[in-house]
Amino acid sequence: MAKKNGKSVYLAALLLFLGGVGYLLFSGFSENSVYFLNVSEALSMPAEKLHSVRLFGTVKAEGIEEFNDGPGVSFLIEDKDNNSLEMRIAYRGAVPDTFKPGVEVIVEGGLDATGKVFAAKTLMTKCPSKYQKENRQ
């Protein structure tokens, strides 16, 4: 009788362990899985699907405004293939030093309540010159 109880304890422990691992995998994948879109793809999607996405584009020269009530910036990004397509981005936080017109950026967030402004939680800039191979001629 004692042998039977020992197996059930190990079976219960194994089920708890597998359930915990499954929960961690599911929660990790669901939090980190977001769409990566360019501006034209984002504009073609319904607004309700743009609540948690990464958006890629180029900062336009016009329309850059710093917030008066704290750190952050509002700006327009344009599609890399069709520069007539643009989206307004509002980012509150420390702006990277490499942020300037013409630089490629990746923002993560979603559309605000109005559905017209993309409220970014993160702002990353690409600096391709740092990663290009030097020309040694």
Disulfide bonds with the S-S distance in Angstrom:
none
